[in-house]
Amino acid sequence: TAYTFVKAIFFISIIMWLGKLLSDTGERYIRKNTSLTRPTKELLIKLYEVVLYLILLMITLNLIGIDLTALAVFSGALGVGLGFGLQKIASNFISGIILLTEKSININNLIEMDDGVTGYVRKLGARASIVETFDGKEVMVPNEDFITSRVANLTHSTTKGRMEIPVGVAYDTDLHQAYKLILSAAENYEAAVQDDDTLKPQVFLREYADNSVNFLLTFWLDDVTKGRWRAQSDVMFRIWDAFKEHDIQIPFPQRDLHLRSGFEQLKDLSGPKNIE
């Protein structure tokens, strides 16, 4: 009836306003609790919102005058339909709860995903999380992707990270001198870890290649969130300057082209213009 319709709109409006008020109040209270970790707070907020809106939905139906027992058969059919139609949403929601429970990914973690998305986790939502990339884009990643695909968390337990820089020198180079110059470039870099013997910069002679003798420089950074590319660029500039100062060449591939005797015959058949 029209009366039931008007009553439903009135009660739904009141309940929605009350639900928003209680949700915001509960969220502020949970976030102010200093004894809880951030993942625990996010998990409690999500559970609080789900339980709150379920209770308010039951109260709303009761105030409108709808008999819940009469909806048993309908709700069963509706549940089956929603199970097929909203399975992705349910999967993402459950995945979000798993992430918050396991604490494998937290806010402000630096992550790398299989699809190439790299950045900082800024929000863990109920359906999707927000990853801020280095170019300022905010990418919404479904929570299911964190569970079903491989994700590298660069700052899960520590902010330290290892850098690798391959360096090639010419065959007529004094390899011992090149070794010392490469190692010195990393040892004198202020952001590299120096106080831990297991994490100190190291140089390895890796390969006698076709065009060069290849070294590999490895060093650790105290905080990868300050920029890995910057650290790599700074150390490579130091190596470049040191090599220039000591006349050490970084070789590049060279090829010899041999012209066979049949070139003159080909030139006669094609014409000089085409050969040029």
N, C-alpha and C positions, 0 to 999 in steps of 0.2 A: 504494500500500500504506500501511498504518498507519505503517510505519517512515519512508517518504518524507514522509508528512504531518507526523509529529513532527519530522523533520529540517528540513523547510521552516519550521515555526514557530520552531524554535531559531535557524536561520540568519537568518531575517527579523528576529527580535527583536534579534539581535546587530548586524546591518547597520543597522537603524533607529537603534539607540542610537549606533553609530559614526558614522552619517551626521549625526545631530543634534550630536554632539560636534565633528565636523570642520566642520560648517556654522557653528556658533557661534564656533569658533576662527578660522576664516577671516574671518568678518564682523568680529570684533574687530580682527584684524590689519589689514584693509583700512581700517577706520574710524580707526585710529591713525596711518595714513600721512598726514602733513601736506603732502606734496608734491602730493596729488591734490585736485581740487575735489570738492565734495559731489555733483554729478550724476555725475561719473566714479566715485566710490565706490559710489553706488547701482547703477550699471550693472554694475560689476565684481562686486558682491555677487550680483546676479541671475544673471549668467553663470556665476559660480562654483558657485552652488547647482544650476543646471540640469546642468552638466557633472558635478558630484559625484554627484548622484542617478542620472544615467544610467550612470555607471561602477559605482556600487554595485548598481544593478539587474542589470547584466550579471554582476557577480561573484556575486550571490545566485542567479541562475538556474544558473550554472555549478556552484556549491557544492551546490545541490539535486540536480543531475544531469540537468537538462533540456537536451536537444540544441537549440541555437538554430537549426540548419539545418532542423530539423523544424517549426519555427514560422514558416517563411518565408511559406508560403501563408496560414496563419492570421493572421499579423501584417499581411499585405497587406489582407486583408478587414477586419481590425480597424481598420487605419489609415483605410480608406475610411469606415467607420462613425464613427470618432472625428472624421474631417474634417468630416462633416456635423453631428454632434452637438455638437462642441466648437469650432465655428468662431468663435463669439463670444469664448470664452476665449482662443483663439489670436490673434484680432484685438486683444483688449485687451492681451495680453502683448506683441505686436509693437509696438503703439502706445506702451506704456510704455518699450520700448527706444528708440523714435524720440524720445520726449520727453527722455529722459536724454541721448541723443546730440546732439540739436539744442540742448539747454539753453534751450529757449523758456520753460519753466516750472521754477522751482526751489523748494526748501523755503522757506516763509515769504513767498512772493510773494502780493501782494494781487490777486485776480482777480475778474472779473465774467463770468458765462456767459450764453448766450442764454436759458436757461430761468429766469433770475432768481437763481441761486445766486451769492452774493457772499461772499467771505471769504478766509482765509489758507490756503495749501497747507501742511498739516502733515506729510503723508507721501506719497511716490510709491511705490506698491506695484506688484507684478508684474501684478495684474489690475485693481485700482482704486486711486485716490488719495483721500486724506481731506482735505476742505476744511472748516475751522472757520469757521462763520458768526459774525456779530456778536452773535447771541443765544445763543452757546455750543453750537449744534448741530454735530455732526461728520457731515458728509454724505459718503458713499462715492460717488465719481463714477467711472464706468468710464473707463479711459484712452482708449478709442476716442472718447469725447465731446470730448476735448481736440483730437483730430485732425480729426474730421469736422464740428465746429461752430465757430462763432466764439467766441473767448475773448479778453477784454480783460485784459491783464496790466498792472496799474497801476504795478508796481514792477519791471519787467523790467530796464531800464537805468538808471533813476533813480527816486527816491522823490518827486520834485516832481510836483505835479498842479495843474491850473487849476480854479478855481471860477467859476461864473457866477451872478449874482443879478439878476433883472429887478426894476426899481423904477419905479412909476408915480406921477406927481404930477398935481395939478389944473392946469387950463389957466390959471388966474390966478396961478400960481406964478412967481416969478423963476427962470427956468431956469438962469441962470448961478450963482445961489446954490445951487440944488439940486445942480447939477453938482459944485460945490466940496465940499458937505457929504457927498455920496455918496463922492467920491474920498478925502476925509479919513478916512472911516470905515475904509477898507481900508488906507490908508497908515499909520495909527496902530495897526494890528493887528499884534501882535508876531510872529505865526506866518507872516505874509505875506512873500514875497520882496521885498526892497527894494534889494539891492545889485547887481542885474542890470537894466540899462536895458530889455532886451527882455522882462523878466518883471515889471516894475513894474505896480502896479494901474492900470487904465484904465477910463474911463467913456465910453460912447457913447450919443448920442441916436439912438434907433432908430425911433420911430414916433409919429405923431400919431393916436392911436387914438380910438375913439368916446367914451370916458369919461375918458381920461387921456393925458398925454404920457409915453411910456415910455423909460426909460434902461436900459442894460445895464452892470452892473459886473462886471469880470473881474479876478481876482487869482490869484497862484500861491502854493501852500503849499510850504514846505521839505520837509515829510514828510507825505504823505497817510495814512500808517499811524497817525498820531496822532489821526486823526478828521476827516473832511470835514464831517460834519453839525455838529460842534461849532464848527468855523471858520465855517461858513455862519450858524449861529445867532448867534454872537458879533457878526459884522459886521452882521447884520440888526438886532440890538438897538441897535447903535451908530447905525445909520441912523435907526431909530425915535426914539431919544432926541434926535438932532440935529434931526429934523423937528419934533418937539414943541417943542423949545426955540425954533425960529425960525418957529413957526406955519405950517408947510408941511403941507398935507393930502394924504393918500394916498386918492384917490377910490375909490368903489365904484359899480357899475352902478346907475342909477336909471331907472325907467320911469314914464311918465304914463299913467293909465288914463282913457279917455274913455267916458262912458256915453251911448249913443245915445238918441234920443227914443222908440224903441220899448220902452224899459225899463218904462214904466208899463203898457203893454198886456200885457207878459209877466207883470208882477206880478199883474194882474187875472186872468189865465188860470191861473196856478199857485198863487195864494194867497200871502198874506204870510208864512205860516209856512215854506213851502218856500223862498221867496226869501231869508229870513233864514238 
